[in-house]
Amino acid sequence: MTEHHRSASRWDATQLYTTAGTVFGLLFPLLAIPLDTMLHSSRSFTLLACYQQFIDNPLLWIIATAPLFLGTFARFIGIQQDQLSEVVQQQDKLLEAQTAELSEALENAQQADAAKSLFLANMSHEIRTPMNGVIGMADVLLDTKLNPVQSDYVRTLRSSGESLLVILNEILDFSKIEAGQMDLEHEPFDLSESVMSGVELLAAKAQTKNLELLCIPDPKLDFMVRGDTTRLRQIVMNLVGNAIKFTDQGEITVNVQSESIPAGQVNRAPNTGGLRKVSISIRDTGIGLSPQDKQRLFTAFTQADASTTRRFGGTGLGLTICKSLAEIMGGGIQATSNGKGHGSTFTFWITVEDTDIPIVTGEDQTQKQTLQDRNVLIVDDNTTNRLILQTETKAWGMRPLTFSSAEDALRSLDLGTSKIDIALLDMEMPAVDGVELAQKLSSRFELTLDPFPLVLLSSSGRLSDEANSYFAASLMKPIRNHRLRTTVAGILQTWNQQTAGDAVGDQKKDSRPSPQPQQHRILIAEDNKVNQMVAQAMLANLGFKATIANDGVEALAAVNQADEPWDIILMDMQMPNLDGLGATEKIRQLDLDQQPHIIALTASALPNDVEKCMAAGMDDFVTKPITKEVLIQALDRASAKLQPMA
């Protein structure tokens, strides 16, 4: 039955009921009044008597005619209700249609977003695989004997590959943030160590521009915090990288500070640690920002101005990603500057959770006793770096004597006001640099001064053997607190009072930090021939010898049939026959005397890759292309968990 026919049927029924009610309403008084006259009146039944009854009892007429009015009113209400029901039904059908359309559009959007993410992940894998060969082989080439022109060519090749990798990473991260798929880790980590490790990776870039790169950790924080160390380091490296890019001379200072957030200011989940606000500022002496520049800074795909883009390059996504990541981690970011040519300061803050896990500093009682009340000479023309060294050495119980120039230090030493136990000399100083100062001190050792060991702090490359011979140790900036403390304590523990030349030479032999790689048995599970060459060559340059397995099946067989256990496996995730995840799961099921430390190597960029690797039983995760610095860090983490081989 059509809608028109149903509507017509409803109308006919309404008319029928209305007509019947009207007839009944008219007949009812005609019958009710005579009947009432006959039953309740002494008069005889006549028309005059009925009329008189109507005049005498008007309520009877009202009651008698009520059905007529009620029927008419019921008809009106019924018609209105029918019309309202039709409107409601039409609205329900329209709403159902719109809901279906929206659901279909949402499903299509989700499918498109998933397809975009999968496409970007696949493209990332396809691009990263050859880039691993380009950047990796460039690293290997730089460790061979090249003439200056060849070295410049290879460095340009490596730099171009790294620039391409930065662009790729920024596009992928921006896509994840837009799609709301940026998942955060929630693991304990050492805040100062995390920041310093990111800054260290950029030290080489700062050195090429003769820039001072300084990092001031939070001295109050002696316990770990819980959060996402990877994303924190990503923000730090992006901002420090920008500072190096836009600074031609001077310094970049990274300052880490934190403060506990009072309980009343935030809602905390039960059984969780207190929350802490971490603020990290990156101050540079670069090109600076105008007020107009600051308004456009955090807009996607824009730079401060068009000339900046042409001069320095970049996608304009870095600061947008930093802002989004900081906000996702419960914080924000801001930029300040005194104008063009006056440098700038970028400060971002995040929220982390306190833990009760102490930070192991490696400082023992012997170190404390060795450093206590020792006089340390600090010569550095950079005010910030001088302040950092002064603060750190004071915290160790030493007595620092600081000077901003070699001339001032020499004049003070000639006066002989105090005996010096050790000296920390900056390499890059005007007039007289660190090496020249060491030469002058060596001459004075033979004549007037009691000799003391010298430590060189340098932002430049390697020294010549002759220049290096003056120093008991040479450390590259930025210098981690524990590394400097261990070096100074080790030198003082072995220093003996001999002639100036012998003392320096012997100390150089005995105390210079020269860590040698542990001779672990390493297996490389990788199907790509170029990547095999890159990994093997990198490991060889670091002093490691590795064996190749061409896929997961070969890797499983190598582990299962080995006479000696493998210590470390570099496991590619995507391999034919048996991929890295499957191979790892099967290796973990083997009954071995010693399970290997498995490091995932992947060119993929899906957000749940880390979770998949950890769920399969892997110990670490490294994204291709693999640089020498990243590989060293991964091997250091592995060595820390493995017992050294006899």
WOVEN-V22058 format. One record per residue. N is the residue number from 1. RES is the residue in three letters. BURIAL is b if it has 16 or more other ideal C-beta (glycine too) atoms within 10 Angstrom, else e. Layout:
BEGIN
n->N res->RES burial->BURIAL
n->N res->RES burial->BURIAL
END
This chain:
BEGIN
n->1 res->MET burial->e
n->2 res->THR burial->e
n->3 res->GLU burial->e
n->4 res->HIS burial->e
n->5 res->HIS burial->e
n->6 res->ARG burial->e
n->7 res->SER burial->e
n->8 res->ALA burial->e
n->9 res->SER burial->e
n->10 res->ARG burial->e
n->11 res->TRP burial->e
n->12 res->ASP burial->e
n->13 res->ALA burial->e
n->14 res->THR burial->e
n->15 res->GLN burial->e
n->16 res->LEU burial->e
n->17 res->TYR burial->e
n->18 res->THR burial->b
n->19 res->THR burial->e
n->20 res->ALA burial->e
n->21 res->GLY burial->b
n->22 res->THR burial->e
n->23 res->VAL burial->e
n->24 res->PHE burial->e
n->25 res->GLY burial->b
n->26 res->LEU burial->e
n->27 res->LEU burial->e
n->28 res->PHE burial->b
n->29 res->PRO burial->b
n->30 res->LEU burial->e
n->31 res->LEU burial->e
n->32 res->ALA burial->e
n->33 res->ILE burial->b
n->34 res->PRO burial->b
n->35 res->LEU burial->e
n->36 res->ASP burial->b
n->37 res->THR burial->b
n->38 res->MET burial->e
n->39 res->LEU burial->e
n->40 res->HIS burial->e
n->41 res->SER burial->e
n->42 res->SER burial->e
n->43 res->ARG burial->e
n->44 res->SER burial->e
n->45 res->PHE burial->e
n->46 res->THR burial->e
n->47 res->LEU burial->e
n->48 res->LEU burial->e
n->49 res->ALA burial->b
n->50 res->CYS burial->b
n->51 res->TYR burial->e
n->52 res->GLN burial->e
n->53 res->GLN burial->b
n->54 res->PHE burial->b
n->55 res->ILE burial->e
n->56 res->ASP burial->e
n->57 res->ASN burial->b
n->58 res->PRO burial->e
n->59 res->LEU burial->e
n->60 res->LEU burial->b
n->61 res->TRP burial->e
n->62 res->ILE burial->e
n->63 res->ILE burial->e
n->64 res->ALA burial->b
n->65 res->THR burial->e
n->66 res->ALA burial->e
n->67 res->PRO burial->b
n->68 res->LEU burial->b
n->69 res->PHE burial->e
n->70 res->LEU burial->e
n->71 res->GLY burial->b
n->72 res->THR burial->e
n->73 res->PHE burial->e
n->74 res->ALA burial->e
n->75 res->ARG burial->b
n->76 res->PHE burial->e
n->77 res->ILE burial->e
n->78 res->GLY burial->e
n->79 res->ILE burial->e
n->80 res->GLN burial->e
n->81 res->GLN burial->e
n->82 res->ASP burial->e
n->83 res->GLN burial->e
n->84 res->LEU burial->e
n->85 res->SER burial->e
n->86 res->GLU burial->e
n->87 res->VAL burial->e
n->88 res->VAL burial->e
n->89 res->GLN burial->e
n->90 res->GLN burial->e
n->91 res->GLN burial->e
n->92 res->ASP burial->e
n->93 res->LYS burial->e
n->94 res->LEU burial->e
n->95 res->LEU burial->e
n->96 res->GLU burial->e
n->97 res->ALA burial->e
n->98 res->GLN burial->e
n->99 res->THR burial->e
n->100 res->ALA burial->e
n->101 res->GLU burial->e
n->102 res->LEU burial->e
n->103 res->SER burial->e
n->104 res->GLU burial->e
n->105 res->ALA burial->e
n->106 res->LEU burial->e
n->107 res->GLU burial->e
n->108 res->ASN burial->e
n->109 res->ALA burial->e
n->110 res->GLN burial->e
n->111 res->GLN burial->e
n->112 res->ALA burial->e
n->113 res->ASP burial->e
n->114 res->ALA burial->e
n->115 res->ALA burial->e
n->116 res->LYS burial->e
n->117 res->SER burial->b
n->118 res->LEU burial->e
n->119 res->PHE burial->e
n->120 res->LEU burial->b
n->121 res->ALA burial->b
n->122 res->ASN burial->e
n->123 res->MET burial->e
n->124 res->SER burial->b
n->125 res->HIS burial->b
n->126 res->GLU burial->e
n->127 res->ILE burial->b
n->128 res->ARG burial->b
n->129 res->THR burial->b
n->130 res->PRO burial->b
n->131 res->MET burial->b
n->132 res->ASN burial->b
n->133 res->GLY burial->b
n->134 res->VAL burial->b
n->135 res->ILE burial->b
n->136 res->GLY burial->b
n->137 res->MET burial->b
n->138 res->ALA burial->b
n->139 res->ASP burial->b
n->140 res->VAL burial->b
n->141 res->LEU burial->b
n->142 res->LEU burial->b
n->143 res->ASP burial->e
n->144 res->THR burial->e
n->145 res->LYS burial->e
n->146 res->LEU burial->e
n->147 res->ASN burial->e
n->148 res->PRO burial->e
n->149 res->VAL burial->e
n->150 res->GLN burial->e
n->151 res->SER burial->e
n->152 res->ASP burial->e
n->153 res->TYR burial->e
n->154 res->VAL burial->b
n->155 res->ARG burial->e
n->156 res->THR burial->e
n->157 res->LEU burial->b
n->158 res->ARG burial->b
n->159 res->SER burial->e
n->160 res->SER burial->e
n->161 res->GLY burial->b
n->162 res->GLU burial->b
n->163 res->SER burial->e
n->164 res->LEU burial->e
n->165 res->LEU burial->b
n->166 res->VAL burial->b
n->167 res->ILE burial->e
n->168 res->LEU burial->b
n->169 res->ASN burial->b
n->170 res->GLU burial->b
n->171 res->ILE burial->b
n->172 res->LEU burial->b
n->173 res->ASP burial->b
n->174 res->PHE burial->b
n->175 res->SER burial->b
n->176 res->LYS burial->b
n->177 res->ILE burial->b
n->178 res->GLU burial->e
n->179 res->ALA burial->e
n->180 res->GLY burial->e
n->181 res->GLN burial->e
n->182 res->MET burial->b
n->183 res->ASP burial->e
n->184 res->LEU burial->e
n->185 res->GLU burial->e
n->186 res->HIS burial->e
n->187 res->GLU burial->e
n->188 res->PRO burial->b
n->189 res->PHE burial->b
n->190 res->ASP burial->b
n->191 res->LEU burial->b
n->192 res->SER burial->b
n->193 res->GLU burial->b
n->194 res->SER burial->b
n->195 res->VAL burial->b
n->196 res->MET burial->b
n->197 res->SER burial->b
n->198 res->GLY burial->b
n->199 res->VAL burial->b
n->200 res->GLU burial->b
n->201 res->LEU burial->b
n->202 res->LEU burial->b
n->203 res->ALA burial->b
n->204 res->ALA burial->e
n->205 res->LYS burial->b
n->206 res->ALA burial->b
n->207 res->GLN burial->b
n->208 res->THR burial->e
n->209 res->LYS burial->e
n->210 res->ASN burial->e
n->211 res->LEU burial->b
n->212 res->GLU burial->b
n->213 res->LEU burial->b
n->214 res->LEU burial->b
n->215 res->CYS burial->b
n->216 res->ILE burial->b
n->217 res->PRO burial->b
n->218 res->ASP burial->b
n->219 res->PRO burial->e
n->220 res->LYS burial->e
n->221 res->LEU burial->b
n->222 res->ASP burial->e
n->223 res->PHE burial->e
n->224 res->MET burial->b
n->225 res->VAL burial->b
n->226 res->ARG burial->b
n->227 res->GLY burial->b
n->228 res->ASP burial->b
n->229 res->THR burial->b
n->230 res->THR burial->e
n->231 res->ARG burial->b
n->232 res->LEU burial->b
n->233 res->ARG burial->b
n->234 res->GLN burial->b
n->235 res->ILE burial->b
n->236 res->VAL burial->b
n->237 res->MET burial->b
n->238 res->ASN burial->b
n->239 res->LEU burial->b
n->240 res->VAL burial->b
n->241 res->GLY burial->b
n->242 res->ASN burial->b
n->243 res->ALA burial->b
n->244 res->ILE burial->b
n->245 res->LYS burial->b
n->246 res->PHE burial->b
n->247 res->THR burial->b
n->248 res->ASP burial->e
n->249 res->GLN burial->e
n->250 res->GLY burial->b
n->251 res->GLU burial->b
n->252 res->ILE burial->b
n->253 res->THR burial->b
n->254 res->VAL burial->b
n->255 res->ASN burial->b
n->256 res->VAL burial->b
n->257 res->GLN burial->b
n->258 res->SER burial->b
n->259 res->GLU burial->e
n->260 res->SER burial->e
n->261 res->ILE burial->b
n->262 res->PRO burial->e
n->263 res->ALA burial->e
n->264 res->GLY burial->e
n->265 res->GLN burial->e
n->266 res->VAL burial->e
n->267 res->ASN burial->e
n->268 res->ARG burial->e
n->269 res->ALA burial->e
n->270 res->PRO burial->e
n->271 res->ASN burial->e
n->272 res->THR burial->e
n->273 res->GLY burial->b
n->274 res->GLY burial->e
n->275 res->LEU burial->b
n->276 res->ARG burial->b
n->277 res->LYS burial->b
n->278 res->VAL burial->b
n->279 res->SER burial->e
n->280 res->ILE burial->b
n->281 res->SER burial->b
n->282 res->ILE burial->b
n->283 res->ARG burial->b
n->284 res->ASP burial->b
n->285 res->THR burial->b
n->286 res->GLY burial->b
n->287 res->ILE burial->b
n->288 res->GLY burial->b
n->289 res->LEU burial->b
n->290 res->SER burial->e
n->291 res->PRO burial->e
n->292 res->GLN burial->e
n->293 res->ASP burial->b
n->294 res->LYS burial->e
n->295 res->GLN burial->e
n->296 res->ARG burial->e
n->297 res->LEU burial->b
n->298 res->PHE burial->b
n->299 res->THR burial->e
n->300 res->ALA burial->e
n->301 res->PHE burial->e
n->302 res->THR burial->b
n->303 res->GLN burial->b
n->304 res->ALA burial->b
n->305 res->ASP burial->e
n->306 res->ALA burial->e
n->307 res->SER burial->e
n->308 res->THR burial->b
n->309 res->THR burial->e
n->310 res->ARG burial->e
n->311 res->ARG burial->e
n->312 res->PHE burial->e
n->313 res->GLY burial->e
n->314 res->GLY burial->b
n->315 res->THR burial->b
n->316 res->GLY burial->b
n->317 res->LEU burial->b
n->318 res->GLY burial->b
n->319 res->LEU burial->b
n->320 res->THR burial->b
n->321 res->ILE burial->b
n->322 res->CYS burial->b
n->323 res->LYS burial->b
n->324 res->SER burial->b
n->325 res->LEU burial->b
n->326 res->ALA burial->b
n->327 res->GLU burial->e
n->328 res->ILE burial->b
n->329 res->MET burial->b
n->330 res->GLY burial->b
n->331 res->GLY burial->b
n->332 res->GLY burial->e
n->333 res->ILE burial->b
n->334 res->GLN burial->e
n->335 res->ALA burial->b
n->336 res->THR burial->e
n->337 res->SER burial->b
n->338 res->ASN burial->e
n->339 res->GLY burial->e
n->340 res->LYS burial->e
n->341 res->GLY burial->e
n->342 res->HIS burial->e
n->343 res->GLY burial->b
n->344 res->SER burial->b
n->345 res->THR burial->b
n->346 res->PHE burial->b
n->347 res->THR burial->b
n->348 res->PHE burial->b
n->349 res->TRP burial->b
n->350 res->ILE burial->b
n->351 res->THR burial->b
n->352 res->VAL burial->b
n->353 res->GLU burial->b
n->354 res->ASP burial->b
n->355 res->THR burial->b
n->356 res->ASP burial->e
n->357 res->ILE burial->e
n->358 res->PRO burial->e
n->359 res->ILE burial->b
n->360 res->VAL burial->e
n->361 res->THR burial->e
n->362 res->GLY burial->e
n->363 res->GLU burial->e
n->364 res->ASP burial->e
n->365 res->GLN burial->e
n->366 res->THR burial->e
n->367 res->GLN burial->b
n->368 res->LYS burial->e
n->369 res->GLN burial->e
n->370 res->THR burial->b
n->371 res->LEU burial->b
n->372 res->GLN burial->e
n->373 res->ASP burial->e
n->374 res->ARG burial->b
n->375 res->ASN burial->b
n->376 res->VAL burial->b
n->377 res->LEU burial->b
n->378 res->ILE burial->b
n->379 res->VAL burial->b
n->380 res->ASP burial->b
n->381 res->ASP burial->b
n->382 res->ASN burial->b
n->383 res->THR burial->e
n->384 res->THR burial->b
n->385 res->ASN burial->b
n->386 res->ARG burial->b
n->387 res->LEU burial->e
n->388 res->ILE burial->b
n->389 res->LEU burial->b
n->390 res->GLN burial->b
n->391 res->THR burial->e
n->392 res->GLU burial->b
n->393 res->THR burial->b
n->394 res->LYS burial->e
n->395 res->ALA burial->e
n->396 res->TRP burial->b
n->397 res->GLY burial->e
n->398 res->MET burial->b
n->399 res->ARG burial->e
n->400 res->PRO burial->b
n->401 res->LEU burial->b
n->402 res->THR burial->b
n->403 res->PHE burial->b
n->404 res->SER burial->b
n->405 res->SER burial->b
n->406 res->ALA burial->b
n->407 res->GLU burial->e
n->408 res->ASP burial->e
n->409 res->ALA burial->b
n->410 res->LEU burial->b
n->411 res->ARG burial->e
n->412 res->SER burial->b
n->413 res->LEU burial->b
n->414 res->ASP burial->e
n->415 res->LEU burial->e
n->416 res->GLY burial->e
n->417 res->THR burial->e
n->418 res->SER burial->e
n->419 res->LYS burial->e
n->420 res->ILE burial->b
n->421 res->ASP burial->b
n->422 res->ILE burial->b
n->423 res->ALA burial->b
n->424 res->LEU burial->b
n->425 res->LEU burial->b
n->426 res->ASP burial->b
n->427 res->MET burial->b
n->428 res->GLU burial->b
n->429 res->MET burial->b
n->430 res->PRO burial->e
n->431 res->ALA burial->e
n->432 res->VAL burial->b
n->433 res->ASP burial->b
n->434 res->GLY burial->b
n->435 res->VAL burial->b
n->436 res->GLU burial->e
n->437 res->LEU burial->b
n->438 res->ALA burial->b
n->439 res->GLN burial->e
n->440 res->LYS burial->b
n->441 res->LEU burial->b
n->442 res->SER burial->b
n->443 res->SER burial->e
n->444 res->ARG burial->e
n->445 res->PHE burial->b
n->446 res->GLU burial->e
n->447 res->LEU burial->e
n->448 res->THR burial->e
n->449 res->LEU burial->b
n->450 res->ASP burial->e
n->451 res->PRO burial->b
n->452 res->PHE burial->b
n->453 res->PRO burial->b
n->454 res->LEU burial->b
n->455 res->VAL burial->b
n->456 res->LEU burial->b
n->457 res->LEU burial->b
n->458 res->SER burial->b
n->459 res->SER burial->b
n->460 res->SER burial->e
n->461 res->GLY burial->e
n->462 res->ARG burial->e
n->463 res->LEU burial->b
n->464 res->SER burial->e
n->465 res->ASP burial->e
n->466 res->GLU burial->e
n->467 res->ALA burial->b
n->468 res->ASN burial->b
n->469 res->SER burial->e
n->470 res->TYR burial->b
n->471 res->PHE burial->b
n->472 res->ALA burial->b
n->473 res->ALA burial->b
n->474 res->SER burial->b
n->475 res->LEU burial->b
n->476 res->MET burial->b
n->477 res->LYS burial->b
n->478 res->PRO burial->b
n->479 res->ILE burial->b
n->480 res->ARG burial->b
n->481 res->ASN burial->b
n->482 res->HIS burial->b
n->483 res->ARG burial->e
n->484 res->LEU burial->b
n->485 res->ARG burial->b
n->486 res->THR burial->b
n->487 res->THR burial->b
n->488 res->VAL burial->b
n->489 res->ALA burial->b
n->490 res->GLY burial->b
n->491 res->ILE burial->b
n->492 res->LEU burial->b
n->493 res->GLN burial->e
n->494 res->THR burial->e
n->495 res->TRP burial->b
n->496 res->ASN burial->e
n->497 res->GLN burial->e
n->498 res->GLN burial->e
n->499 res->THR burial->e
n->500 res->ALA burial->b
n->501 res->GLY burial->e
n->502 res->ASP burial->e
n->503 res->ALA burial->b
n->504 res->VAL burial->b
n->505 res->GLY burial->e
n->506 res->ASP burial->b
n->507 res->GLN burial->b
n->508 res->LYS burial->b
n->509 res->LYS burial->e
n->510 res->ASP burial->e
n->511 res->SER burial->b
n->512 res->ARG burial->b
n->513 res->PRO burial->e
n->514 res->SER burial->e
n->515 res->PRO burial->e
n->516 res->GLN burial->e
n->517 res->PRO burial->e
n->518 res->GLN burial->b
n->519 res->GLN burial->e
n->520 res->HIS burial->b
n->521 res->ARG burial->b
n->522 res->ILE burial->b
n->523 res->LEU burial->b
n->524 res->ILE burial->b
n->525 res->ALA burial->b
n->526 res->GLU burial->b
n->527 res->ASP burial->b
n->528 res->ASN burial->b
n->529 res->LYS burial->e
n->530 res->VAL burial->e
n->531 res->ASN burial->b
n->532 res->GLN burial->b
n->533 res->MET burial->b
n->534 res->VAL burial->b
n->535 res->ALA burial->b
n->536 res->GLN burial->b
n->537 res->ALA burial->b
n->538 res->MET burial->b
n->539 res->LEU burial->b
n->540 res->ALA burial->e
n->541 res->ASN burial->e
n->542 res->LEU burial->e
n->543 res->GLY burial->e
n->544 res->PHE burial->b
n->545 res->LYS burial->e
n->546 res->ALA burial->b
n->547 res->THR burial->b
n->548 res->ILE burial->b
n->549 res->ALA burial->b
n->550 res->ASN burial->b
n->551 res->ASP burial->b
n->552 res->GLY burial->b
n->553 res->VAL burial->b
n->554 res->GLU burial->b
n->555 res->ALA burial->b
n->556 res->LEU burial->b
n->557 res->ALA burial->e
n->558 res->ALA burial->b
n->559 res->VAL burial->b
n->560 res->ASN burial->e
n->561 res->GLN burial->e
n->562 res->ALA burial->e
n->563 res->ASP burial->e
n->564 res->GLU burial->e
n->565 res->PRO burial->e
n->566 res->TRP burial->b
n->567 res->ASP burial->b
n->568 res->ILE burial->b
n->569 res->ILE burial->b
n->570 res->LEU burial->b
n->571 res->MET burial->b
n->572 res->ASP burial->b
n->573 res->MET burial->b
n->574 res->GLN burial->b
n->575 res->MET burial->b
n->576 res->PRO burial->e
n->577 res->ASN burial->e
n->578 res->LEU burial->b
n->579 res->ASP burial->b
n->580 res->GLY burial->b
n->581 res->LEU burial->b
n->582 res->GLY burial->b
n->583 res->ALA burial->b
n->584 res->THR burial->b
n->585 res->GLU burial->b
n->586 res->LYS burial->b
n->587 res->ILE burial->b
n->588 res->ARG burial->e
n->589 res->GLN burial->e
n->590 res->LEU burial->e
n->591 res->ASP burial->e
n->592 res->LEU burial->e
n->593 res->ASP burial->e
n->594 res->GLN burial->e
n->595 res->GLN burial->e
n->596 res->PRO burial->b
n->597 res->HIS burial->b
n->598 res->ILE burial->b
n->599 res->ILE burial->b
n->600 res->ALA burial->b
n->601 res->LEU burial->b
n->602 res->THR burial->b
n->603 res->ALA burial->b
n->604 res->SER burial->b
n->605 res->ALA burial->b
n->606 res->LEU burial->b
n->607 res->PRO burial->e
n->608 res->ASN burial->e
n->609 res->ASP burial->b
n->610 res->VAL burial->b
n->611 res->GLU burial->e
n->612 res->LYS burial->b
n->613 res->CYS burial->b
n->614 res->MET burial->e
n->615 res->ALA burial->e
n->616 res->ALA burial->b
n->617 res->GLY burial->e
n->618 res->MET burial->b
n->619 res->ASP burial->b
n->620 res->ASP burial->b
n->621 res->PHE burial->b
n->622 res->VAL burial->b
n->623 res->THR burial->b
n->624 res->LYS burial->b
n->625 res->PRO burial->b
n->626 res->ILE burial->b
n->627 res->THR burial->b
n->628 res->LYS burial->b
n->629 res->GLU burial->e
n->630 res->VAL burial->e
n->631 res->LEU burial->b
n->632 res->ILE burial->e
n->633 res->GLN burial->b
n->634 res->ALA burial->b
n->635 res->LEU burial->b
n->636 res->ASP burial->e
n->637 res->ARG burial->e
n->638 res->ALA burial->b
n->639 res->SER burial->b
n->640 res->ALA burial->e
n->641 res->LYS burial->e
n->642 res->LEU burial->e
n->643 res->GLN burial->e
n->644 res->PRO burial->e
n->645 res->MET burial->e
n->646 res->ALA burial->e
END
